[in-house]
Amino acid sequence: MPEMTEEQRKALEEKIKNMSPEQLAELQKQQCIFCQIIAGKIPSKKLHEDDTSLGILDINPAAKGHILLMPKQHFAIMPQMPDDIITHLFTVAQTLSQLQLRALKATGTNLFVANGPEAGQRAQHFLLHIIPRREGDNLLAVEEKMLDKSYQKSIHASVQPRLYELLGVKLEKPAEPSLSQPKIQPEPKPQDQSSIEPSPQPAAKRPSKEDVSLDDIANLFK
Amino acid sequence: MKCDYCEIIEQPNHTEILYEDTDLFIIVKDMVITPGQITIVPKAHHPIVEMLPHPIMEKCALLANKVSMALFDIMGGGTNILIQNGLAGGQKVPHVAIEIIPRKENDNLPLQWPPKQLGEADLESTYSLYQEELAREKKQPVDKIAPATSTTASAEEKPSAKKEKVKPDSYLLKSVNRLP
């Protein structure tokens, strides 16, 4: 992706401030290399294409055969995407994972999403990575560590209320790990697609004061 | 011998369980890559991701998004969604799971990779391997995973996931089944 100079960036920011949502979406499309690939303006090696998604060979892969699966519509991160596009991408990813096993004789795969630059997201277009793996390739070499019981509990207590709110499920005994079975199905009706703004900002709020416990935990655990 | 996830699933009110419905569990595991990591586990025992029926995958994906949003709200930063598939993919338990991993700037988790610079010849040879396989599948369709139906329909069904006929990718399956 081309780097911008400080001046160009400032001018762009100014321009963006005065734009309507439609203009903004259009600008994002023009700036986005993946939108140009989708539009056929930049050539790619296609492995899957349907009305809403495109799967191509990554030219700068983690491993040979790395596939990038993307929605045709421009979204930066997953929380901006309508439910039907999310579900579609993940089921297509299953078949592409299978394709990697068969075509490349891969002995494993990773399905990987990075939401936000902190998570290693480098493209401005949402990408679902499907990465063929082999023993000893040393990719995504994560190690698991034992989490102290009390930390485990406090994570549980901090995440549960917000998660239930997002799921539209009532929490009967707040902050109590032993929950009775929620009766409600997890999916509140998908939002109207038109209500999803093409905002380039992640929908993330900064942590509020009462939630600092998680940060503290994260710092203790290196 | 039971797999680790099936064991958790069979204990009612297990402390690790954050959420439960007919098809899946959301848990806070004690072995994690980083604190705040949340795991989505389908209830039915499917060893590898290729075997997971589409409707369950759809549901897992939507919940992964909600968990990701919850972590954004609570912790700030970003998130990774990761499925480790097969031993070579880092899978530890022979039961499909989706990890949602909270990320912070400079947390130094090895969830990145140096992009390889591949030459055109390398890309072309990989691409032709894929195309040969796709052509083979066109002639002789591989056993598809369960048909994609709507999530809402599946939500009402009992998790009788044993019904679907799946012919897994045998090598991968055998290898994950050797997991303790």
Boltz contact constraints between the chains, C-beta under 6 A:
constraints:
  - contact:
      token1: [A, 45]
      token2: [B, 127]
      max_distance: 6.0
  - contact:
      token1: [A, 47]
      token2: [B, 130]
      max_distance: 6.0
  - contact:
      token1: [A, 57]
      token2: [B, 127]
      max_distance: 6.0
  - contact:
      token1: [A, 60]
      token2: [B, 115]
      max_distance: 6.0
  - contact:
      token1: [A, 61]
      token2: [B, 116]
      max_distance: 6.0
  - contact:
      token1: [A, 62]
      token2: [B, 113]
      max_distance: 6.0
  - contact:
      token1: [A, 64]
      token2: [B, 126]
      max_distance: 6.0
  - contact:
      token1: [A, 65]
      token2: [B, 126]
      max_distance: 6.0
  - contact:
      token1: [A, 78]
      token2: [B, 65]
      max_distance: 6.0
  - contact:
      token1: [A, 79]
      token2: [B, 69]
      max_distance: 6.0
  - contact:
      token1: [A, 83]
      token2: [B, 62]
      max_distance: 6.0
  - contact:
      token1: [A, 86]
      token2: [B, 61]
      max_distance: 6.0
  - contact:
      token1: [A, 86]
      token2: [B, 65]
      max_distance: 6.0
  - contact:
      token1: [A, 87]
      token2: [B, 58]
      max_distance: 6.0
  - contact:
      token1: [A, 87]
      token2: [B, 61]
      max_distance: 6.0
  - contact:
      token1: [A, 90]
      token2: [B, 57]
      max_distance: 6.0
  - contact:
      token1: [A, 90]
      token2: [B, 61]
      max_distance: 6.0
  - contact:
      token1: [A, 91]
      token2: [B, 54]
      max_distance: 6.0
  - contact:
      token1: [A, 91]
      token2: [B, 57]
      max_distance: 6.0
  - contact:
      token1: [A, 91]
      token2: [B, 148]
      max_distance: 6.0
  - contact:
      token1: [A, 94]
      token2: [B, 49]
      max_distance: 6.0
  - contact:
      token1: [A, 94]
      token2: [B, 57]
      max_distance: 6.0
  - contact:
      token1: [A, 94]
      token2: [B, 145]
      max_distance: 6.0
  - contact:
      token1: [A, 97]
      token2: [B, 49]
      max_distance: 6.0
  - contact:
      token1: [A, 98]
      token2: [B, 50]
      max_distance: 6.0
  - contact:
      token1: [A, 101]
      token2: [B, 169]
      max_distance: 6.0
  - contact:
      token1: [A, 102]
      token2: [B, 133]
      max_distance: 6.0
  - contact:
      token1: [A, 103]
      token2: [B, 129]
      max_distance: 6.0
  - contact:
      token1: [A, 103]
      token2: [B, 130]
      max_distance: 6.0
  - contact:
      token1: [A, 103]
      token2: [B, 133]
      max_distance: 6.0
  - contact:
      token1: [A, 107]
      token2: [B, 86]
      max_distance: 6.0
  - contact:
      token1: [A, 107]
      token2: [B, 88]
      max_distance: 6.0
  - contact:
      token1: [A, 108]
      token2: [B, 85]
      max_distance: 6.0
  - contact:
      token1: [A, 108]
      token2: [B, 86]
      max_distance: 6.0
  - contact:
      token1: [A, 108]
      token2: [B, 87]
      max_distance: 6.0
  - contact:
      token1: [A, 108]
      token2: [B, 88]
      max_distance: 6.0
  - contact:
      token1: [A, 108]
      token2: [B, 89]
      max_distance: 6.0
  - contact:
      token1: [A, 109]
      token2: [B, 85]
      max_distance: 6.0
  - contact:
      token1: [A, 109]
      token2: [B, 89]
      max_distance: 6.0
  - contact:
      token1: [A, 110]
      token2: [B, 89]
      max_distance: 6.0
  - contact:
      token1: [A, 111]
      token2: [B, 83]
      max_distance: 6.0
  - contact:
      token1: [A, 112]
      token2: [B, 82]
      max_distance: 6.0
  - contact:
      token1: [A, 113]
      token2: [B, 81]
      max_distance: 6.0
  - contact:
      token1: [A, 114]
      token2: [B, 80]
      max_distance: 6.0
  - contact:
      token1: [A, 115]
      token2: [B, 68]
      max_distance: 6.0
  - contact:
      token1: [A, 115]
      token2: [B, 78]
      max_distance: 6.0
  - contact:
      token1: [A, 115]
      token2: [B, 79]
      max_distance: 6.0
  - contact:
      token1: [A, 116]
      token2: [B, 78]
      max_distance: 6.0
  - contact:
      token1: [A, 118]
      token2: [B, 77]
      max_distance: 6.0
  - contact:
      token1: [A, 118]
      token2: [B, 78]
      max_distance: 6.0
  - contact:
      token1: [A, 118]
      token2: [B, 103]
      max_distance: 6.0
  - contact:
      token1: [A, 118]
      token2: [B, 104]
      max_distance: 6.0
  - contact:
      token1: [A, 118]
      token2: [B, 105]
      max_distance: 6.0
  - contact:
      token1: [A, 119]
      token2: [B, 78]
      max_distance: 6.0
  - contact:
      token1: [A, 119]
      token2: [B, 79]
      max_distance: 6.0
  - contact:
      token1: [A, 119]
      token2: [B, 80]
      max_distance: 6.0
  - contact:
      token1: [A, 119]
      token2: [B, 103]
      max_distance: 6.0
  - contact:
      token1: [A, 120]
      token2: [B, 111]
      max_distance: 6.0
  - contact:
      token1: [A, 120]
      token2: [B, 112]
      max_distance: 6.0
  - contact:
      token1: [A, 133]
      token2: [B, 88]
      max_distance: 6.0
  - contact:
      token1: [A, 133]
      token2: [B, 89]
      max_distance: 6.0
  - contact:
      token1: [A, 134]
      token2: [B, 88]
      max_distance: 6.0
  - contact:
      token1: [A, 135]
      token2: [B, 88]
      max_distance: 6.0
  - contact:
      token1: [A, 139]
      token2: [B, 113]
      max_distance: 6.0
  - contact:
      token1: [A, 140]
      token2: [B, 111]
      max_distance: 6.0
  - contact:
      token1: [A, 141]
      token2: [B, 110]
      max_distance: 6.0
  - contact:
      token1: [A, 142]
      token2: [B, 33]
      max_distance: 6.0
  - contact:
      token1: [A, 142]
      token2: [B, 110]
      max_distance: 6.0
  - contact:
      token1: [A, 144]
      token2: [B, 31]
      max_distance: 6.0
  - contact:
      token1: [A, 144]
      token2: [B, 33]
      max_distance: 6.0
  - contact:
      token1: [A, 147]
      token2: [B, 30]
      max_distance: 6.0
  - contact:
      token1: [A, 147]
      token2: [B, 32]
      max_distance: 6.0
  - contact:
      token1: [A, 151]
      token2: [B, 35]
      max_distance: 6.0
  - contact:
      token1: [A, 152]
      token2: [B, 28]
      max_distance: 6.0
  - contact:
      token1: [A, 152]
      token2: [B, 30]
      max_distance: 6.0
  - contact:
      token1: [A, 155]
      token2: [B, 28]
      max_distance: 6.0
  - contact:
      token1: [A, 155]
      token2: [B, 36]
      max_distance: 6.0
  - contact:
      token1: [A, 156]
      token2: [B, 28]
      max_distance: 6.0
  - contact:
      token1: [A, 158]
      token2: [B, 74]
      max_distance: 6.0
  - contact:
      token1: [A, 159]
      token2: [B, 70]
      max_distance: 6.0
  - contact:
      token1: [A, 160]
      token2: [B, 18]
      max_distance: 6.0
  - contact:
      token1: [A, 162]
      token2: [B, 70]
      max_distance: 6.0
  - contact:
      token1: [A, 162]
      token2: [B, 73]
      max_distance: 6.0
  - contact:
      token1: [A, 162]
      token2: [B, 74]
      max_distance: 6.0
  - contact:
      token1: [A, 163]
      token2: [B, 70]
      max_distance: 6.0
  - contact:
      token1: [A, 166]
      token2: [B, 66]
      max_distance: 6.0
  - contact:
      token1: [A, 166]
      token2: [B, 69]
      max_distance: 6.0
  - contact:
      token1: [A, 166]
      token2: [B, 70]
      max_distance: 6.0
  - contact:
      token1: [A, 167]
      token2: [B, 66]
      max_distance: 6.0
  - contact:
      token1: [A, 177]
      token2: [B, 15]
      max_distance: 6.0
  - contact:
      token1: [A, 178]
      token2: [B, 13]
      max_distance: 6.0
  - contact:
      token1: [A, 185]
      token2: [B, 155]
      max_distance: 6.0
  - contact:
      token1: [A, 186]
      token2: [B, 21]
      max_distance: 6.0
  - contact:
      token1: [A, 204]
      token2: [B, 72]
      max_distance: 6.0
  - contact:
      token1: [A, 204]
      token2: [B, 76]
      max_distance: 6.0
  - contact:
      token1: [A, 205]
      token2: [B, 73]
      max_distance: 6.0
  - contact:
      token1: [A, 206]
      token2: [B, 76]
      max_distance: 6.0
  - contact:
      token1: [A, 207]
      token2: [B, 75]
      max_distance: 6.0
  - contact:
      token1: [A, 207]
      token2: [B, 76]
      max_distance: 6.0
  - contact:
      token1: [A, 211]
      token2: [B, 74]
      max_distance: 6.0
  - contact:
      token1: [A, 214]
      token2: [B, 36]
      max_distance: 6.0
  - contact:
      token1: [A, 214]
      token2: [B, 75]
      max_distance: 6.0
  - contact:
      token1: [A, 217]
      token2: [B, 35]
      max_distance: 6.0
  - contact:
      token1: [A, 218]
      token2: [B, 35]
      max_distance: 6.0
  - contact:
      token1: [A, 221]
      token2: [B, 35]
      max_distance: 6.0
